[in-house]
Amino acid sequence: MKKESPIYEQMEEWLIHQIESQVYKEGEKLPSIREMAEQKDVSTITIKRVYQDLARMGYVETIAGKGSFVGALDVPRLQNKRKEKLVVKLQEVIRSGKLKGYKDAELMMLFTEALQREEKR
């Protein structure tokens, strides 16, 4: 996992990948917040936030007193939602760059440079 992003984002991406690749299958009970926190050596607050965020995204269903379960997944729809979220973040970066005077071609070069740096890590 990448060290630059907050741990809860790293955990969210990891768990989404686990669910989308069917390591955890639809309807399957996820480890309790405490169990997952111990397994991943993170705080229970982090896992609670991850489960809540994934519930809002449709990946997880939490039933009081029973636990958290993998939701009924429409993977293409969920992937489109994630893609849209990323596009919005990229648009924010583009707007910020344009406010600083960068032209489209310069932003593209910076984006390419950032991708290359990321590949080297």
C-alpha positions as CSV (number, residue, x, y, z in Angstrom):
1,M,0.0,0.0,0.0
2,K,1.1,3.6,-0.7
3,K,2.4,5.5,2.2
4,E,1.4,9.0,1.1
5,S,-2.4,8.6,1.3
6,P,-4.1,8.3,4.7
7,I,-4.3,4.8,6.1
8,Y,-8.1,4.7,5.9
9,E,-7.9,5.4,2.1
10,Q,-5.3,2.7,1.7
11,M,-7.6,0.3,3.6
12,E,-10.6,1.3,1.6
13,E,-8.7,0.6,-1.7
14,W,-7.5,-2.7,-0.4
15,L,-10.9,-3.9,0.7
16,I,-12.6,-2.7,-2.5
17,H,-10.0,-4.7,-4.4
18,Q,-10.7,-7.7,-2.2
19,I,-14.4,-7.4,-2.8
20,E,-14.2,-6.7,-6.6
21,S,-11.8,-9.7,-7.1
22,Q,-14.2,-11.8,-5.0
23,V,-11.8,-12.6,-2.2
24,Y,-14.8,-11.6,-0.1
25,K,-18.0,-12.7,-2.0
26,E,-21.4,-11.2,-2.1
27,G,-23.3,-11.8,1.1
28,E,-20.2,-12.9,3.0
29,K,-19.7,-11.7,6.5
30,L,-16.6,-9.5,6.9
31,P,-14.4,-9.8,9.9
32,S,-15.6,-7.7,12.8
33,I,-14.2,-4.2,13.1
34,R,-11.9,-5.4,15.9
35,E,-10.8,-8.5,14.1
36,M,-10.0,-6.5,10.9
37,A,-8.1,-3.9,12.9
38,E,-6.0,-6.6,14.6
39,Q,-5.4,-8.4,11.2
40,K,-4.3,-5.2,9.5
41,D,-2.6,-3.6,12.6
42,V,-4.6,-0.4,12.4
43,S,-7.0,1.2,14.8
44,T,-10.7,0.1,15.2
45,I,-11.6,3.7,14.4
46,T,-9.9,3.4,11.0
47,I,-11.8,0.2,10.2
48,K,-15.1,1.6,11.4
49,R,-14.6,4.5,9.0
50,V,-13.7,2.1,6.1
51,Y,-16.8,0.0,6.7
52,Q,-19.0,3.1,6.9
53,D,-17.5,4.6,3.7
54,L,-17.9,1.3,1.8
55,A,-21.5,1.0,3.0
56,R,-22.1,4.5,1.5
57,M,-20.5,3.3,-1.7
58,G,-22.6,0.1,-1.8
59,Y,-19.8,-2.4,-1.2
60,V,-20.8,-3.3,2.4
61,E,-24.1,-3.7,4.3
62,T,-23.9,-3.3,8.1
63,I,-26.6,-4.9,10.2
64,A,-26.8,-3.8,13.8
65,G,-25.9,-6.6,16.1
66,K,-25.0,-9.0,13.3
67,G,-22.0,-7.4,11.6
68,S,-20.9,-6.2,8.2
69,F,-21.5,-8.1,5.0
70,V,-20.4,-7.7,1.3
71,G,-23.3,-6.0,-0.4
72,A,-25.2,-7.1,-3.5
73,L,-22.8,-5.7,-6.0
74,D,-23.3,-4.0,-9.4
75,V,-19.6,-3.9,-10.0
76,P,-19.8,-1.9,-13.3
77,R,-21.9,0.8,-11.5
78,L,-19.6,0.9,-8.5
79,Q,-16.5,1.1,-10.7
80,N,-18.2,4.0,-12.7
81,K,-18.9,5.8,-9.4
82,R,-15.2,5.4,-8.3
83,K,-14.1,6.6,-11.8
84,E,-16.3,9.7,-11.5
85,K,-14.9,10.4,-8.0
86,L,-11.4,10.3,-9.5
87,V,-12.3,12.5,-12.4
88,V,-13.7,15.1,-10.0
89,K,-10.3,15.1,-8.1
90,L,-8.4,15.4,-11.4
91,Q,-10.6,18.3,-12.4
92,E,-9.8,20.0,-9.1
93,V,-6.1,19.6,-9.8
94,I,-6.6,21.0,-13.4
95,R,-8.4,24.0,-12.1
96,S,-5.7,24.7,-9.5
97,G,-3.0,24.4,-12.2
98,K,-4.9,26.8,-14.5
99,L,-5.3,29.3,-11.7
100,K,-1.5,29.1,-11.4
101,G,-1.1,29.9,-15.1
102,Y,-0.3,26.5,-16.5
103,K,-1.6,25.8,-20.0
104,D,-3.2,22.5,-21.0
105,A,-0.1,21.1,-22.7
106,E,2.0,21.9,-19.6
107,L,-0.6,20.2,-17.3
108,M,-0.4,17.1,-19.6
109,M,3.4,17.1,-19.3
110,L,3.1,17.4,-15.5
111,F,0.6,14.6,-15.4
112,T,2.8,12.4,-17.5
113,E,5.8,13.2,-15.2
114,A,3.8,12.4,-12.1
115,L,2.7,9.0,-13.7
116,Q,6.4,8.2,-14.5
117,R,7.5,9.0,-11.0
118,E,4.7,6.8,-9.6
119,E,5.8,3.9,-11.8
120,K,9.4,4.2,-10.5
121,R,8.3,3.8,-6.8
